[in-house]
């Protein structure tokens, strides 16, 4: 199917098309900590049976709620499931559950460590009943290690994983993202990894155990900040003792910042326009001249190349500050919609700070039918567009009195050779993606056994090859840790796509491939003659995934930008910050670490489906759309109740008190969140002379009314304590807590060490380099990363001669043309 097909055609196909993982049976034993996993699998076509305890799963009671008191959290993440109540401590119900296990393909649970074993339903008991079972355990810190049994909440995991240390206004404590994210990252990763394991089972005939750590999932959201401990042995700037000396929004620098438009806020990156385009400053100064506002000193500056002048010292800070002020005035005179049009037509890096109301009204999302309206309100739904096996249409969870009858699995015939555990062994992948989201998806295929050829050129290198930090602080195309994060287990083909020979090589590589992944601006692959419609005509088994900020279709499909702009489009920036200030926004290009989980899930599902059908398809993954699934309850609250999500600081729908509190040391903090009465009582008992250690504060409403005073009392106690000593006391008492760990703290975390999260591999230029492994341990896979990231063009000879069959004469011709530059 051509990705330019209309919305109507997509809806017609969705009503009659097959599903990606139809027939796959999933037992969902998660609570709110893993609820999204089953939702994504159900969307892709699995039969998901939610096993609930008597009284129901906690997800059914979580706010926000509608006027009838129904949970919109459950409506968001329980969708598409069938639920049944089983008391797993009762003999008859447990027998029924064990019968289901014998017929299941996947089981996902999010029990506290040790609880499944105590109930007699952990992997050691269940997997012998069904040799094909894929058992996924989603926990806070993983099943083993010194922190394995620690109580945790999303806030404390965001602190433990390092994200809080790089986020928030620097004159106040570090701040979480405006809606809890840690369990969503873990849940989406659980769905993706379960599908990876399902593909491995097609080779081995066997299930396996997956041990997933939410702590490590959060560590993987830091992007380049992960590299400073490895490259330089230190924290990245602004995340350590120097935090208060840095600036959240650095003003007139190439970095992104937030500006006030006529009707709201936008995020801008004045220095991020690509070469050959006009800069934002050029437009602002031209308008200033027409209004008689321009300073004469500005005439001598080439504002289209101001970043170079700034770095070389030819542009003064004062002059740049004036230009920045003119740009602010330019933006303040225009609406967000005007600025979106301006940015799209001039290839500028700007993103609106959409509110939840804006999300429902934005024409791009509506044209692409992201929101489902079948229940009388708009609900986030179509997080990926699969051309032949579209997502199942959203439907409310239904409850049944008795469980279905699933036929017991028969043991599959297994190979006599040693099991590698590599799900995508034998799969051939052409990777045309850039920087983070697309390369992360391709990395998952590579690390799990696929032969992935990364297409890149030194004439216009992937941005990830030039960004700091660099190994030993020495810049070079083969030394950036950004490229190391997303390049493991891949091969590198140096190929200049601006040449005729380069495009011929690219076409040959696509013809060789089973899967093509690309993240160019929509339409680029078509102009090079390597779009899905062209390639699939001769290779109907081809699967092609295109990922972009806003998708391949719709009025703003050509809109260019990075994760920072996408985070504005999908609502994250607006809700992150303090209620009395403008948003601080999320740190890093955040959608670049959300979208890959959805991309891996959809691609793994398409590969699995192709095993049955023998047919490929086109996958259109918009970063902004799938990222909105991580704030789905807030969007549903807007749609159903008309409540627009606001910035809450530390205030939470799920915990009170919740906060980040000062301790001894420079810029040292501890995160605490109490979600249960038991946790609150344990905290109150721990603080000497705590004025709120009274029975009336057992009532959550009372605590909420007095939260400012409660937080002040906790801060007065915490400020006299060493951070790790305070963390130890809280954890020992059963209170969810974590030091706000800096990247270097996470790098040296004993839990990271105990779980073997690090892997050292030899690199051709940099020697032995430490890499970070998966947040999920696959029991069938002895190693996580197969080999180190490549140097640029390292595998030209292997790919051109052995894979593509070019002769010496052809290769010499390519070299002469510059096709291999």
VEXVOFI-209431 format. One record per residue (C-alpha): x, y, z; residue in one letter. Coordinates in steps of 0.2 Angstrom, whole numbers, plus 5000, padded with zeros to 4 digits. Example, Ala and Ser with C-alpha at 12.3 -4.5 7.8 and 13.67 -1.06 7.14 Angstrom:
BEGIN
506249785039A/506849955036S/
# end
This chain:
BEGIN
500050005000X/500650174996X/500950285011X/500050425003X/498350335003X/496950435011X/496250425028X/494650345021X/495550205013X/496550165029X/494850155039X/494150045026X/495649925026X/495649925045X/493949855045X/494349705035X/496249685036X/497149545045X/498049585062X/499949575065X/499949445079X/498149375078X/498049205087X/499449255100X/498749225117X/499349345131X/499049325150X/499149495158X/499449495176X/500149665177X/499449805188X/499549995184X/501449975183X/501349875167X/499649905160X/500149985144X/501049825138X/499449725136X/498649875128X/499949875114X/499949695111X/498049695110X/498149845098X/499249735087X/497949595087X/498449485101X/497049405112X/497449485129X/496649405144X/496849515160X/496849415176X/496249515190X/496249485209X/494649495219X/494249675220X/494949715203X/496649775198X/497249945204X/497250025187X/495350025188X/495350155202X/496750275196X/496350455192X/495950545182X/494150495183X/492550545173X/490950615180X/490350445184X/491950405194X/492650285180X/494550285178X/495250365163X/496850275166X/496050105164X/495050175149X/496750215141X/497750065145X/496449925148X/495749955131X/495649795120X/495749675134X/494649545141X/494649525159X/494249385171X/494349385190X/495349235198X/495849215216X/497549135213X/497649075231X/496048975229X/496248795222X/494848795208X/495348975202X/497248925202X/496848765192X/495948875179X/497448995178X/498648845176X/497548785162X/497748955154X/499648955156X/499748795146X/498848875131X/499749045132X/501049115121X/501549265132X/501349305151X/501749475158X/501749515176X/502249665187X/502249585204X/503449645218X/505049535218X/504649375227X/502749385226X/502549275211X/503649145219X/502749155235X/501049125226X/501848975216X/501649055199X/503349115195X/504349065179X/505148915188X/503348845191X/502448895175X/503748875161X/503948685163X/502048675160X/502248755143X/503848745134X/503348885122X/502849015135X/503749185135X/503649245153X/504049435156X/504349495173X/504249685174X/505049755191X/505749915197X/507549865198X/507549685190X/507449515199X/509249515206X/510449635214X/510549735230X/509049845225X/507949705218X/506749715232X/506649905234X/504949995235X/504850115220X/503650235211X/503850325195X/504650475203X/505950375212X/506350275197X/506550435187X/507750495200X/508750325201X/508950315182X/509750485181X/508350585172X/507950705186X/509750755187X/509650835169X/507950915170X/507051065178X/507451245182X/509151255190X/508651375204X/507451245211X/507551055214X/507550935199X/505850905192X/505050755184X/504150745168X/502350815170X/501550645169X/502350485177X/503450405164X/504450265172X/503150125172X/502650175154X/504350155148X/504549985156X/502749925150X/503049985132X/504749895132X/503949735139X/502749735124X/504149755112X/505349635120X/503949505121X/503749515102X/505649505100X/505549335110X/504049285100X/505149295084X/506549205092X/505249065096X/504949045077X/506748985076X/507048885092X/505248825096X/505548875114X/504949005125X/506049105138X/506149215153X/506249405151X/506849505167X/506449685164X/507149835175X/506149995174X/507750075182X/508750025167X/507350075155X/507450255163X/509350255161X/509150235142X/508150395141X/509650505145X/510450485127X/512150575126X/512150605145X/512550415147X/514150445138X/515050575149X/515450445163X/516250325149X/517150455139X/517750575152X/517450495169X/516250635174X/514450705174X/513850805159X/513850995162X/512451055173X/512050885180X/513250885195X/513851015208X/513851145194X/511951125192X/511451295199X/512751375189X/512051315172X/510451385164X/508951285159X/508551395144X/510251465139X/509551605129X/510551655114X/511451495110X/511151355097X/510251265111X/508351255112X/507351375122X/505451425125X/504751585118X/503051665120X/501951675105X/500351775103X/499251635109X/500451525119X/502151455119X/503351375107X/505051295108X/506451355096X/508151305092X/508851465083X/510551375079X/509851205073X/509351255055X/510251145042X/511651215031X/510951315016X/509451375025X/509051545032X/509051565051X/507751625062X/508751775066X/508851825048X/506951835047X/506851935064X/508152065059X/507352095042X/505652125051X/506552235064X/507352335049X/505652365042X/505052435059X/506552535061X/507152425076X/508752355069X/510452405077X/511752455063X/513052335070X/511952195065X/512152235046X/513952165046X/513351995053X/512951845041X/511451795052X/511151635041X/512851575048X/512851655065X/513251495074X/514951485066X/515251675069X/514851645088X/515951495090X/517451595082X/517151745092X/516651855078X/514951885086X/514851975103X/513651915117X/512852085118X/512452085099X/511751905100X/510751955115X/509952095105X/509651985090X/508851865102X/507651995109X/507152045091X/506751855088X/505651855104X/504752005097X/504551925080X/503751765088X/502651865100X/501751945086X/501251785078X/500051645083X/500751465086X/499851415070X/500651555060X/502351505067X/502051325062X/501751375044X/503251485045X/504451355051X/503751215039X/504051325024X/505751385029X/506451225037X/506651305054X/506751205070X/505151265080X/503851165089X/502251225097X/501951185116X/500351105113X/499051085127X/497950935128X/496651045120X/497751085106X/498150895103X/496350865100X/496151005088X/497750995078X/497350955060X/498850845057X/498250715071X/496450725065X/496950705047X/497950545051X/496450475062X/497550465077X/496050485088X/494650355089X/492950425091X/491950265091X/491350285109X/490750465107X/492350555112X/494150565105X/495350435112X/497250405107X/497250255096X/498250235080X/500050255087X/500750165071X/500050145053X/500349975046X/499849965028X/499249785028X/498949735046X/498349895054X/498049915073X/496449835080X/495149975082X/495050035100X/493649955111X/493349955130X/493949815141X/492649685143X/492449575159X/491949385158X/491349275172X/492349125167X/494049115158X/494149055140X/494648885135X/496448885127X/497048735120X/498648675128X/500248705118X/501148555110X/503048555111X/503748625094X/505048525085X/506748605090X/508348615081X/509848515086X/511048655084X/511448765099X/510148895103X/510849075099X/509449165107X/509549285092X/507749325087X/508249405070X/509649285064X/509649285045X/508649445043X/509449575032X/509149755035X/509649915026X/509650065039X/509550235031X/508950315048X/509850465057X/510250515075X/509150415088X/507450355085X/507650255069X/509450195073X/508750135090X/507450025081X/508849965069X/510049935084X/508749815092X/508649705076X/510549705075X/510849665093X/509649525091X/510549445077X/510049535061X/511349585048X/511049775048X/511949885036X/512050075041X/512150185026X/513050345029X/514250475022X/515750575027X/515150715016X/513550735027X/513850625042X/512450565054X/512350705067X/512650565080X/514450545074X/514850735078X/514050765094X/514950765111X/515450675122X/516850595112X/517950455118X/519450535129X/518750705124X/519450685106X/518250735092X/518150625077X/516850535066X/517250375075X/517350435093X/515650505097X/514750415111X/513050465103X/513450355088X/514050215100X/512350215109X/511450175093X/512650085082X/513049925091X/513049765081X/512849855064X/513949865049X/514450035040X/514250065022X/514950235017X/513850295002X/513550464996X/511750464991X/511850634982X/512850544968X/512050434954X/513150284959X/512750314978X/510850294973X/511250144963X/512150064978X/510650104989X/509450024977X/510449874977X/510549864995X/508649884997X/508449744984X/509549634995X/508649685011X/507149605020X/506849765030X/507249945026X/507250075040X/507350265036X/507050425044X/507250555030X/505950695027X/504450615019X/504650605001X/506550595001X/506550404998X/505350424983X/506450554975X/507850434976X/506850294968X/506950184984X/505150214991X/504150064997X/502950064982X/504450054970X/505449924980X/503949814984X/503449794966X/504949674964X/505049614982X/503249594990X/504049515006X/504949685010X/504449775026X/504949955026X/504850065042X/504850255039X/504950355055X/504750545056X/504150685068X/502350695062X/502150545050X/502150515031X/500450595027X/499450745033X/499550935030X/501150945041X/502050785036X/503450885028X/503750975045X/505650955049X/506250935067X/507050835081X/506450765097X/506450925105X/505150995093X/504150835093X/504050845112X/503151015110X/501950945097X/501450795107X/501150895124X/502650845135X/503451015136X/501851105141X/501450995156X/503250985163X/503751125175X/503051225190X/501351295190X/501951475194X/503151475179X/503251445161X/503651265157X/505451205159X/505051065146X/505750895145X/507650865144X/508450785129X/507450755112X/506250645123X/505250575109X/506750495102X/506850375117X/504950345118X/504550315099X/505850165097X/504850055109X/503350075098X/504350055082X/505249895089X/503549825094X/502649865077X/504149805067X/504349645077X/502549605075X/502649635056X/504149515055X/503149385065X/501649405054X/502749385038X/503249215044X/501449165042X/500949265027X/502549275017X/502049465014X/502849625018X/502149795022X/502449975025X/502550045042X/502250235046X/502850285063X/502650465069X/503650505084X/502350625091X/500850505089X/501650355098X/502350475111X/500550535115X/500150365122X/501250405137X/500050545142X/498450455136X/497450475152X/497750665152X/497150675134X/495650575138X/495350685153X/495250835141X/494150745128X/492950675141X/492950805155X/493650955146X/495050975159X/496651035151X/498250965159X/499251095169X/501051095176X/500951025193X/502751035199X/502850885211X/501050875215X/500350705210X/498750615207X/499450455213X/500550505228X/500650625243X/501850675249X/502950675234X/504450775231X/506250805229X/507050855245X/508750945249X/510150845258X/511950885263X/513150915249X/513151025234X/511551005223X/511150845232X/509350785233X/508250635238X/506650595229X/505150525240X/503450465235X/502150385246X/500750305236X/499950195250X/499450225268X/500750105274X/502150205265X/501450365273X/501450295290X/503250225288X/503850395283X/502950485297X/503650375310X/505450395303X/505550585305X/505850645323X/504550765330X/503650755314X/502050865317X/501050765305X/501250595313X/499450595318X/497950485313X/497050625304X/498350635291X/498050455286X/496750535276X/497450575259X/496350725257X/497050795273X/498850765267X/498450855251X/497751005260X/499251025270X/500550965257X/501551125257X/501851115276X/502150925275X/503450955262X/504351095272X/504450975287X/505250835277X/506450965269X/506951025286X/507350845291X/508250795275X/509350945274X/510350885288X/510650705281X/511950635269X/510950585253X/511350405252X/511150385271X/509450455270X/509050345255X/509550195265X/508450245280X/506950265269X/507150105260X/507450005276X/505750075282X/504850025266X/504650205259X/504950225240X/506450335239X/508050365228X/509450485228X/509250595213X/510750505204X/511850595192X/512450505177X/514050455185X/513050385200X/512050275189X/513550225180X/514350165196X/512750105204X/512949935212X/511349875205X/511949915187X/513549815191X/512649665199X/511449645184X/512949655172X/512149805163X/513949845156X/514849765142X/516549805136X/516949775117X/518549815106X/518349955094X/519549975079X/519950155083X/519550185102X/520150015109X/519049935123X/517450035125X/516150015138X/514349995132X/512649985141X/511649825138X/509749795137X/508549845151X/507849665148X/508849505151X/508349375139X/508649205146X/508949125129X/510349255125X/512049235133X/512649405126X/511749575124X/512749665111X/513549565097X/514949675093X/515549855094X/514850005083X/515850015067X/516950155060X/516250245046X/516350145030X/517250005039X/516249865030X/516249945012X/517149795005X/516149665013X/514449745009X/514849794991X/515749634986X/515049494996X/513249554999X/512849654984X/514049564971X/514849724964X/516449684953X/518149774956X/517849884940X/516149934947X/516849984964X/518250074956X/516950174946X/515950214962X/517550274970X/518050384955X/516250464956X/516350504974X/514950374978X/515950304992X/516350475000X/
# end
